[in-house]
Amino acid sequence: MTVFTAAGTRARSGPPLSRAARKGYLRYLAPGALGFVIVVLVPFVMNIAISFTDWSGIGAPSFAGLDNYRRLVGDEMFWSAFANSIWFIVAMAIVPTALGLVLAAGLFDYLEPRFGQRVSSALRAGFYLPQVLPVAVAGIVWGWILTPYGALNTVLQKLGVTDPPNWLGDTAWAMPSVMLVLIWIQLGYGLVIFMAGMARIDPQFHEAAELDGASWLTRFRHITIPQMQPEIFVVLLTTTIAALKVFGPVFVLTKGGPGNATNVPSYYSYSNFFGTLQVGYGAAIATALTVVVIALTAAFIKIQSRAEGA
């Protein structure tokens, strides 16, 4: 790292790293790099290779060239599953990010100064609890709640609703129901990151604006949100990627049904792998999804770089 002296000349803040020090750093990086190669890179390369084959998972695969990708372009079920991913992005990225930012600001600006950090921490932990629960456990519990004879419909019947919906079995209600569960799961993730980010904002900004008569909403719009842009980008990026890759909640709650109302590319790939034993085609779906995730990540990073450089 370099610094500028009073005369404007560049000066190093410390001696350059020795060769031994660089080797020391490499020793610490080696386990992570090895794990990445074994767990991520090798399976990814194998998946790409399999996507060019016609293989049932048994016996020797036969080379199919680009047949799986040609089929993918014309597969209406794949595009329907990909369109469903847009709703999952809304449920896992957009809504939890917006709600999490507002809730974090309310906890940080209102509850914590009045009721203390202990109350604020307890509420923050409560919002974050769904992130800690295993997806299978959360999915089973929500499945019990949303079944036709579950807790939700029992309450609705006692309130006078004679024919409550089949939340997970009706094509009109299945997607909103799964989206509601995903919002519940994802809300605490952004809230925790946003509260940590708000701690680094200089309180003098809010104090000066409050003295000028700015309301909480005005301070939230013109101070909190601009100062929180790095955290917002991180949360939106990670949750959008998670939404594109979502599998567990769909598998536990609906298995892509009813029909294909909640099907997503990751579950569609799984069903081709292990349901119809079209391993090559399932690998092509997974490869296409990976390309979309990488492209989206690159776009997010580029947008963030431009915003920070502005």
Backbone torsions as a table, in degrees:
resi	resn	phi	psi	omega
1	MET	NA	143.2	-179.6
2	THR	-117.0	152.9	173.8
3	VAL	-129.6	165.0	179.5
4	PHE	-104.7	132.6	177.4
5	THR	-80.3	175.3	-179.5
6	ALA	-62.1	-29.8	179.9
7	ALA	-81.0	-5.0	177.9
8	GLY	93.8	0.9	179.8
9	THR	-86.0	153.7	-179.0
10	ARG	-84.6	136.9	178.4
11	ALA	-137.9	142.7	179.8
12	ARG	-76.2	140.4	179.2
13	SER	-79.1	-10.6	-179.6
14	GLY	-167.9	169.3	-179.9
15	PRO	-67.9	152.2	178.2
16	PRO	-65.2	152.9	179.9
17	LEU	-66.4	136.2	176.8
18	SER	-77.2	166.3	179.5
19	ARG	-63.1	-38.1	179.1
20	ALA	-64.6	-38.6	179.1
21	ALA	-66.0	-40.4	178.2
22	ARG	-63.1	-40.0	177.7
23	LYS	-64.4	-35.6	177.3
24	GLY	-62.6	-41.8	177.1
25	TYR	-64.2	-38.9	-179.8
26	LEU	-63.1	-33.1	178.4
27	ARG	-63.4	-38.0	178.9
28	TYR	-73.1	-31.6	-179.3
29	LEU	-79.8	-24.1	-173.8
30	ALA	-59.1	-46.3	-179.9
31	PRO	-59.8	-42.6	178.5
32	GLY	-64.9	-41.6	179.1
33	ALA	-64.5	-41.0	179.0
34	LEU	-64.2	-42.8	177.6
35	GLY	-62.3	-40.0	178.4
36	PHE	-62.1	-43.1	-179.2
37	VAL	-63.4	-45.1	-174.9
38	ILE	-73.4	-42.8	-171.6
39	VAL	-87.8	-32.6	-173.4
40	VAL	-111.2	-58.1	-169.9
41	LEU	-66.5	-50.0	-178.3
42	VAL	-62.4	-49.1	176.6
43	PRO	-60.6	-35.0	179.4
44	PHE	-65.2	-44.0	177.8
45	VAL	-64.0	-41.4	177.7
46	MET	-62.9	-39.0	179.1
47	ASN	-63.7	-41.4	177.3
48	ILE	-62.6	-43.2	179.7
49	ALA	-62.5	-42.2	-179.3
50	ILE	-66.5	-30.0	-178.0
51	SER	-65.0	-15.6	177.7
52	PHE	-97.1	16.2	-177.8
53	THR	-123.5	164.3	169.7
54	ASP	-109.8	106.1	-170.0
55	TRP	-145.8	137.3	178.4
56	SER	-96.2	1.0	-176.8
57	GLY	92.6	-8.7	178.7
58	ILE	-124.5	136.9	-179.7
59	GLY	80.0	-166.3	-176.8
60	ALA	-88.0	133.7	176.9
61	PRO	-72.4	149.9	176.6
62	SER	-110.0	138.7	-176.6
63	PHE	-68.1	130.9	-178.1
64	ALA	-119.2	0.6	-179.7
65	GLY	64.2	-132.8	-178.2
66	LEU	-95.2	15.1	-176.1
67	ASP	-59.2	-42.1	-178.7
68	ASN	-64.0	-37.2	-179.3
69	TYR	-74.7	-34.3	174.4
70	ARG	-64.0	-41.5	177.8
71	ARG	-64.3	-37.4	-178.6
72	LEU	-63.1	-40.2	-178.9
73	VAL	-61.2	-36.2	-178.1
74	GLY	-98.4	8.9	-176.5
75	ASP	-86.8	106.1	-178.7
76	GLU	-64.3	-33.0	-179.9
77	MET	-65.9	-36.9	177.6
78	PHE	-65.4	-45.5	-179.1
79	TRP	-67.9	-31.9	174.5
80	SER	-65.7	-41.9	177.4
81	ALA	-64.4	-39.0	179.6
82	PHE	-68.0	-36.6	176.8
83	ALA	-65.3	-36.0	176.7
84	ASN	-62.8	-29.1	179.4
85	SER	-61.9	-28.2	178.1
86	ILE	-62.9	-41.1	177.5
87	TRP	-66.0	-34.9	178.2
88	PHE	-70.6	-31.7	173.9
89	ILE	-64.1	-40.3	176.2
90	VAL	-60.8	-43.2	-174.9
91	ALA	-76.5	-30.1	-174.6
92	MET	-104.6	-19.9	-176.1
93	ALA	-116.6	-59.5	-170.5
94	ILE	-70.3	-54.9	-177.1
95	VAL	-65.6	-49.4	179.3
96	PRO	-62.8	-33.0	178.2
97	THR	-66.6	-46.2	179.4
98	ALA	-65.2	-49.2	179.5
99	LEU	-64.8	-40.6	-179.5
100	GLY	-63.1	-37.2	179.3
101	LEU	-66.9	-43.1	179.6
102	VAL	-67.0	-45.0	-179.9
103	LEU	-64.8	-41.0	179.2
104	ALA	-62.6	-42.1	178.3
105	ALA	-64.6	-39.1	178.1
106	GLY	-65.1	-42.9	178.0
107	LEU	-65.2	-42.7	-174.7
108	PHE	-75.1	-41.8	-173.9
109	ASP	-88.9	-29.4	-172.9
110	TYR	-111.2	-57.8	-173.3
111	LEU	-69.9	-44.8	-175.6
112	GLU	-63.5	-45.4	178.0
113	PRO	-65.1	-28.0	-174.9
114	ARG	-94.1	-35.4	-174.2
115	PHE	-115.3	-3.5	175.9
116	GLY	96.2	162.7	-176.6
117	GLN	-69.3	-28.2	-178.4
118	ARG	-63.6	-43.5	178.7
119	VAL	-65.8	-44.1	179.3
120	SER	-61.5	-42.6	-180.0
121	SER	-66.1	-38.0	178.9
122	ALA	-64.1	-44.0	177.8
123	LEU	-66.2	-40.3	178.4
124	ARG	-61.9	-42.2	178.1
125	ALA	-64.7	-37.0	177.9
126	GLY	-64.0	-42.0	177.7
127	PHE	-66.8	-32.2	-176.4
128	TYR	-83.2	-15.2	-175.4
129	LEU	-53.3	-42.4	178.6
130	PRO	-59.0	-26.3	176.6
131	GLN	-68.9	-29.0	-177.7
132	VAL	-81.5	-33.1	-178.4
133	LEU	-63.7	139.8	173.0
134	PRO	-59.7	142.9	-177.5
135	VAL	-60.2	-38.4	-179.4
136	ALA	-62.7	-42.9	-179.9
137	VAL	-64.9	-48.7	179.7
138	ALA	-61.1	-40.9	-179.5
139	GLY	-65.2	-40.9	179.3
140	ILE	-65.1	-43.4	179.5
141	VAL	-62.1	-45.9	178.9
142	TRP	-66.9	-32.7	175.3
143	GLY	-61.6	-40.7	175.6
144	TRP	-64.0	-39.3	-178.9
145	ILE	-67.0	-38.6	-170.4
146	LEU	-97.2	0.8	176.5
147	THR	-66.3	159.9	-178.9
148	PRO	-55.5	-29.6	179.3
149	TYR	-111.5	25.5	-177.9
150	GLY	-84.5	-172.9	-174.1
151	ALA	-62.8	-40.7	-176.3
152	LEU	-65.1	-46.7	-179.6
153	ASN	-68.7	-30.8	175.8
154	THR	-63.4	-43.8	177.9
155	VAL	-63.8	-43.9	-179.5
156	LEU	-62.3	-38.8	178.7
157	GLN	-65.9	-36.8	177.7
158	LYS	-69.7	-23.7	177.4
159	LEU	-86.0	-1.6	175.6
160	GLY	108.6	1.4	177.7
161	VAL	-81.3	111.2	-173.0
162	THR	-77.4	-30.4	-177.3
163	ASP	-132.1	75.9	-179.1
164	PRO	-68.0	156.5	-175.5
165	PRO	-68.7	157.2	167.1
166	ASN	-88.6	91.8	-164.9
167	TRP	-58.1	-41.7	-176.8
168	LEU	-101.9	-7.3	-177.4
169	GLY	-107.5	-4.0	-179.6
170	ASP	-107.0	130.0	-177.4
171	THR	-61.8	-25.4	-179.5
172	ALA	-77.9	-24.9	-174.2
173	TRP	-110.8	-14.9	-173.4
174	ALA	-63.0	-48.7	-178.5
175	MET	-64.6	-48.4	176.5
176	PRO	-58.6	-35.3	-179.2
177	SER	-67.3	-45.4	178.5
178	VAL	-65.5	-38.7	177.6
179	MET	-61.1	-40.2	178.6
180	LEU	-61.8	-42.7	178.2
181	VAL	-63.1	-41.8	-179.0
182	LEU	-66.6	-37.8	175.7
183	ILE	-61.6	-44.1	178.9
184	TRP	-60.5	-41.0	-179.5
185	ILE	-68.7	-41.6	-167.1
186	GLN	-89.6	-15.3	-171.4
187	LEU	-59.5	-43.2	-174.7
188	GLY	-68.3	-25.4	-178.6
189	TYR	-61.4	-53.3	179.7
190	GLY	-67.1	-37.7	-178.3
191	LEU	-59.0	-44.0	-179.5
192	VAL	-64.6	-43.1	179.3
193	ILE	-65.7	-40.6	-178.6
194	PHE	-67.6	-38.7	178.8
195	MET	-66.3	-36.6	175.8
196	ALA	-65.4	-38.6	179.4
197	GLY	-68.7	-34.6	-179.4
198	MET	-67.3	-23.7	179.5
199	ALA	-68.5	-20.6	-178.9
200	ARG	-91.2	-8.1	178.6
201	ILE	-73.1	130.5	-180.0
202	ASP	-61.8	119.3	-178.3
203	PRO	-63.2	-17.1	179.1
204	GLN	-63.7	-28.9	177.5
205	PHE	-61.0	-48.8	-179.4
206	HIS	-68.1	-39.0	-179.2
207	GLU	-63.8	-43.3	179.6
208	ALA	-65.3	-42.0	179.5
209	ALA	-66.6	-37.9	179.1
210	GLU	-66.2	-37.8	177.0
211	LEU	-65.1	-31.1	177.5
212	ASP	-79.6	-0.7	176.5
213	GLY	93.0	12.0	-179.7
214	ALA	-72.1	136.7	178.0
215	SER	-76.0	170.5	179.0
216	TRP	-61.2	-41.5	-178.9
217	LEU	-64.5	-39.8	178.4
218	THR	-64.3	-43.6	178.3
219	ARG	-65.1	-36.5	178.3
220	PHE	-63.9	-42.6	-177.5
221	ARG	-72.3	-41.3	-169.5
222	HIS	-101.6	-11.4	178.6
223	ILE	-119.2	-56.1	-173.7
224	THR	-64.5	-52.4	-176.2
225	ILE	-62.7	-47.8	177.4
226	PRO	-61.0	-38.4	-179.2
227	GLN	-71.2	-22.8	-175.8
228	MET	-96.1	11.0	-176.5
229	GLN	-57.1	-42.7	178.5
230	PRO	-59.8	-43.1	179.3
231	GLU	-66.7	-38.2	179.2
232	ILE	-63.3	-42.3	178.4
233	PHE	-61.8	-44.1	-178.4
234	VAL	-63.4	-46.3	-178.7
235	VAL	-65.0	-44.4	179.4
236	LEU	-62.7	-41.5	-179.2
237	LEU	-64.4	-52.4	-175.3
238	THR	-66.1	-39.0	-179.3
239	THR	-74.1	-32.4	176.3
240	THR	-66.0	-43.2	176.2
241	ILE	-61.5	-43.0	178.2
242	ALA	-61.8	-37.1	179.4
243	ALA	-67.0	-39.1	178.7
244	LEU	-68.4	-29.8	-177.9
245	LYS	-97.3	2.2	-171.1
246	VAL	-56.4	135.3	-178.7
247	PHE	-140.7	-51.4	-172.5
248	GLY	-54.0	-55.0	-179.0
249	PRO	-59.8	-38.9	178.7
250	VAL	-65.3	-43.5	-179.0
251	PHE	-63.0	-43.1	-175.5
252	VAL	-75.8	-40.9	-171.9
253	LEU	-85.7	-47.9	-169.2
254	THR	-130.5	-17.0	-173.5
255	LYS	52.6	40.0	176.8
256	GLY	82.9	-7.9	-176.3
257	GLY	-95.8	-172.0	-4.2
258	PRO	-70.9	143.1	-170.0
259	GLY	64.8	-121.1	173.0
260	ASN	-123.2	27.9	-173.1
261	ALA	-63.7	-30.8	-179.0
262	THR	-121.9	17.2	179.2
263	ASN	-69.2	142.3	179.1
264	VAL	-132.5	160.7	-175.9
265	PRO	-55.7	-40.0	-178.6
266	SER	-64.8	-41.5	178.1
267	TYR	-72.5	-34.2	176.9
268	TYR	-64.2	-40.0	175.4
269	SER	-63.0	-44.8	179.2
270	TYR	-60.4	-43.1	-178.1
271	SER	-66.7	-31.5	175.5
272	ASN	-74.1	-36.8	177.2
273	PHE	-62.5	-54.2	-167.7
274	PHE	-111.0	-13.0	179.4
275	GLY	-91.3	-59.5	-178.7
276	THR	-97.6	-0.9	178.8
277	LEU	57.9	33.6	172.7
278	GLN	-98.7	74.5	-170.9
279	VAL	-64.3	-41.4	-180.0
280	GLY	-61.7	-41.1	179.9
281	TYR	-71.1	-38.9	175.5
282	GLY	-60.6	-38.7	177.8
283	ALA	-66.6	-35.8	177.6
284	ALA	-64.9	-40.2	177.3
285	ILE	-62.6	-45.3	179.8
286	ALA	-63.5	-38.3	179.2
287	THR	-66.5	-43.9	178.8
288	ALA	-61.6	-41.3	178.4
289	LEU	-63.5	-39.5	178.7
290	THR	-63.8	-40.7	178.5
291	VAL	-62.3	-42.0	178.7
292	VAL	-62.7	-43.6	-179.5
293	VAL	-63.1	-44.1	179.7
294	ILE	-63.6	-43.9	179.9
295	ALA	-63.7	-41.3	179.6
296	LEU	-66.2	-39.6	177.8
297	THR	-62.3	-45.6	178.7
298	ALA	-60.7	-39.5	179.4
299	ALA	-66.0	-42.7	178.3
300	PHE	-60.9	-46.0	-178.0
301	ILE	-64.2	-38.6	179.4
302	LYS	-66.3	-42.2	178.6
303	ILE	-64.0	-41.9	179.2
304	GLN	-63.8	-41.1	179.6
305	SER	-62.4	-41.8	178.3
306	ARG	-65.7	-40.1	-179.9
307	ALA	-66.1	-39.0	179.5
308	GLU	-72.0	-29.1	-179.5
309	GLY	-84.2	-11.7	-178.3
310	ALA	-72.7	NA	NA
